[in-house]
């Protein structure tokens, strides 16, 4: 995880599919580690018997964005191409359901 200037956050996917967070974080001992400023309201699962807890990481408000996504195509093992990531707050709700 790459830290730049500003406050960084993680959001965790809760067991029922909801979101826990955002939680402020600072760099850990390695680039793959973060230190949470406070304990989250869920316990992240890191075992191997089921799907591990998903983590979203980013600076300030950019760790997550509500968007209308039309397609997602793999680019590499860790990257995808997102078609038309129009932020939801810019969409006209009436135009979305017409036609």
C-alpha positions in Angstrom: 0.0 0.0 0.0 1.4 3.3 -1.1 1.2 6.3 1.3 1.5 9.9 0.0 0.7 13.1 1.7 -2.6 13.4 3.6 -4.7 11.1 5.7 -5.3 7.5 4.4 -8.1 5.2 5.2 -9.2 1.6 4.8 -12.7 0.2 4.5 -13.4 -3.4 5.2 -16.0 -5.6 3.7 -18.1 -7.0 6.5 -19.1 -10.7 6.6 -22.7 -9.8 5.4 -21.3 -7.8 2.4 -21.7 -4.4 4.0 -18.9 -1.9 4.6 -17.0 -1.3 7.9 -15.2 2.0 8.0 -13.6 4.1 6.8 -10.8 3.7 9.3 -7.8 6.0 9.4 -4.5 4.2 8.9 -0.8 4.9 9.0 2.1 2.9 7.3 3.1 -0.4 8.8 6.4 -2.2 9.0 6.2 -3.3 5.4 4.5 -1.9 2.3 1.8 -4.7 2.7 0.9 -3.5 6.2 -1.1 -0.7 7.7 -1.8 0.3 11.3 -5.3 1.2 12.1 -5.8 4.3 14.4 -8.6 2.5 16.2 -10.0 -1.0 16.4 -12.6 -1.7 13.6 -16.1 -2.9 14.4 -15.4 -6.2 12.7 -12.5 -8.7 13.0 -10.8 -9.0 9.6 -10.6 -12.7 8.5 -7.2 -13.7 7.3 -7.5 -17.5 7.4 -7.8 -20.0 4.5 -11.1 -21.7 5.1 -13.3 -19.0 3.5 -12.9 -15.8 1.5 -10.7 -13.3 3.3 -11.9 -9.8 4.2 -11.7 -7.4 1.3 -9.9 -4.1 1.9 -10.3 -0.8 0.1 -7.4 1.7 0.7 -6.8 5.3 -0.3 -6.2 8.9 0.5 -9.0 10.9 2.2 -12.2 10.5 0.2 -10.6 8.7 -2.7 -10.6 5.2 -1.1 -14.0 4.7 -2.6 -16.3 6.2 -5.2 -19.9 5.5 -6.0 -20.1 5.0 -9.8 -22.1 3.5 -12.6 -19.9 0.9 -14.1 -20.8 -0.6 -17.5 -18.0 -3.2 -17.9 -14.9 -4.4 -16.2 -12.2 -6.2 -18.1 -9.0 -7.8 -16.7 -5.7 -6.1 -17.6 -3.4 -8.1 -15.5 -3.4 -10.2 -12.3 -4.0 -7.1 -10.2 -5.6 -4.5 -12.6 -8.9 -4.1 -14.4 -10.2 -1.6 -17.0 -13.4 0.0 -16.0 -15.7 1.4 -18.7 -17.6 4.6 -18.0 -16.9 5.1 -14.2 -19.3 8.0 -14.1 -19.6 9.2 -10.5 -23.2 8.7 -9.3 -23.6 12.3 -8.1 -23.1 13.5 -11.7 -25.9 11.3 -13.1 -29.4 12.6 -13.8 -31.6 9.9 -12.2 -34.4 10.6 -14.6 -32.1 10.1 -17.6 -30.8 6.8 -16.3 -34.3 5.2 -16.5 -35.5 6.8 -19.7 -35.2 5.1 -23.1 
